[in-house]
Amino acid sequence: MPADDEPTTEELRLEQQRREAEEHERAEGSLEEDEAEQHERRAQKAGYLREKLEERAEAEREAED
C-alpha cells in the first residue's frame, strides 16, 4: 500500500499521459526542426513510461484478486 504522500500508479500514469500530450503540442508548435525533434523524443519517453505504468496497474489489479 502506497504511503499517503506518494502518488498512486494511476496518478503517475495520468501525469505521463499529460506530459506526452504536452510535448506533442510543443513539437507541433516548434519553429526549428531540432527543437521539434527534442519535444517528440520527450513525448515518446512519456508514452513509454505511461505504457509501463499501465502494465504496473494491471499487475497490481491482478495481485489484488
N, C-alpha and C positions, 0 to 999 in steps of 0.2 A: 504494500500500500504506500503510495507516494506521500511524502511529508506535505504539510499544508502550504509551505512556501515554494514548493517545486511544481512546475507546470505539468499537467497531465499529458499523456501521449496525444490525446485529441487536441489539446491546446497547442502543442508543438506542431502537429500536422497542419492545423489551420494557419499558424504563423508561416510555415514554409509555403503553403498554398498562396498566401498573401504576398510573400516575397517573390515567388515565381511570377505571379501576375504583374507585380510592380516592375520587375526587371524587364519583362517582355515589353511593357509600356515604355520604359526608358529606352530600350533598344530601338523601338519604332520611332521615338522622338529624337534620336541622336542624329546629329548632323555629320559626324565623322564616322567612317567605317570601323576604325579601331575601337572607338567608344561603343558602337553598336555591338560589336563582337564581344566586348567585355561584358556588357549587360546580358547578352544571350548566354554566355558561359555561366554567369551568376544565376540566371533563370534555370539553366539546365541543372546546376548543382542543387538549387532549391527544389526542383522537381524530383531529383534523385532522393534527396532527404525526405521529401513528402512520401514518396513511394515506400521507403524503408520504414517510416513511421506508420504507414498503413499496414504493412506486414507485422509490425510490432503490436499494433492494436488488435489485429486478428489473432495473433498468438496469445495475447492477454485474454481475449474473449474465450478462446478455446480452453485456456487454463482454468477459467472460472467455471466452466461447465463440468 
